[in-house]
Amino acid sequence: MNYYKGFTLLEVLVALAILAIALSAIIKVTAENAENASYLRDKTLAHWVAMNVLTEIRVKEEWPNLGTKNGISEMSNRKWYWFLKISSTVDNELRRLEVKVKLHKKTEALTTLVGFVSL
């Protein structure tokens, strides 16, 4: 009687198929995790840019005129496009400031920050 020890070709193919499925799932999860980390980094930096715009207005201690303004800030070796909308409120001594920050001019805003300035 000859007994062969080892795996049949079918067993090896099934094992390779299971391994391929598992590895593809791991690669997909890793790619999604990296993409989410990049998005969160950009969103955090955009929020900091918006906070800087509001802080600059508050530090100037000037009464801001109604209307819109825009500009470019550099942070983390990247250009950030910000858009500021200054509007009135029910209180005549209070202005509403809405800052939207984008990574590219034509993309959707990564963050929107609202602040208020008083006389």
C-alpha positions in Angstrom: 0.0 0.0 0.0 1.3 3.4 -1.0 0.0 6.3 0.9 0.9 9.7 -0.4 1.2 12.5 2.0 0.4 16.0 0.8 -2.3 18.1 -0.7 -4.3 17.5 -3.8 -4.4 20.1 -6.5 -8.0 20.9 -5.7 -7.1 21.6 -2.0 -4.3 23.9 -3.0 -6.5 25.8 -5.4 -9.2 26.3 -2.7 -6.6 27.5 -0.2 -5.2 30.0 -2.7 -8.7 31.2 -3.5 -9.4 31.8 0.2 -6.1 33.6 0.6 -6.7 35.8 -2.4 -10.1 36.8 -1.1 -8.7 37.6 2.3 -5.8 39.6 0.9 -8.0 41.7 -1.4 -10.3 42.5 1.5 -7.3 43.7 3.6 -6.0 45.8 0.7 -9.4 47.4 0.3 -9.7 48.3 4.0 -6.2 49.7 4.0 -6.9 51.9 1.0 -10.1 53.2 2.5 -8.3 53.9 5.8 -5.6 55.9 4.0 -8.2 57.9 2.0 -10.2 58.7 5.2 -7.0 59.8 7.0 -6.2 62.1 4.1 -9.7 63.6 4.1 -9.6 64.2 7.8 -6.2 65.9 7.5 -7.6 68.2 4.8 -10.7 69.0 6.8 -8.7 69.8 9.9 -6.4 72.1 8.0 -9.3 73.8 6.3 -10.9 74.4 9.7 -7.7 76.0 10.9 -7.6 78.3 7.9 -11.2 79.4 8.5 -10.4 80.0 12.2 -7.4 82.2 11.1 -9.6 84.3 8.8 -12.1 84.9 11.6 -9.3 85.7 14.1 -7.7 88.2 11.8 -11.0 90.1 11.5 -11.5 90.1 15.2 -7.9 91.2 15.9 -8.2 94.2 13.5 -11.0 95.5 15.7 -12.5 97.2 12.7 -16.2 97.1 11.9 -16.4 94.9 8.8 -18.4 96.1 5.9 -21.3 93.9 4.6 -20.6 91.8 1.5 -18.2 89.1 0.4 -14.4 88.8 0.4 -12.2 86.0 -0.7 -8.5 85.2 -0.5 -5.8 82.6 -0.5 -4.0 81.3 2.5 -1.1 78.9 2.7 -0.9 76.2 5.3 1.0 73.0 5.2 2.7 73.9 1.9 -0.7 74.1 0.2 -2.9 76.9 -1.0 -6.4 77.2 0.5 -9.1 79.3 -1.0 -11.4 81.0 1.5 -14.6 82.8 0.9 -16.1 85.2 3.5 -19.7 86.4 3.7 -20.4 89.3 6.0 -24.0 89.8 6.8 -26.1 91.8 9.2 -28.1 90.4 12.1 -31.1 91.5 14.1 -28.8 93.3 16.5 -27.3 96.3 14.7 -24.1 96.0 16.7 -23.5 92.4 15.6 -22.2 91.1 12.3 -22.4 87.4 11.1 -19.2 86.1 9.4 -19.4 82.9 7.4 -16.1 81.5 6.1 -16.0 78.6 3.6 -12.6 77.0 2.8 -11.8 75.0 -0.3 -8.7 73.2 -1.5 -9.5 74.0 -5.1 -11.6 76.9 -6.3 -14.2 74.7 -8.1 -14.6 72.0 -5.5 -17.0 71.8 -2.6 -16.1 73.5 0.6 -14.3 71.3 3.1 -15.5 73.3 6.0 -17.8 76.2 6.8 -17.3 78.2 10.0 -19.6 80.9 11.3 -18.6 83.6 13.8 -19.8 86.9 15.0 -18.2 90.3 15.6 -19.6 93.1 17.7 -18.8 96.8 18.0 
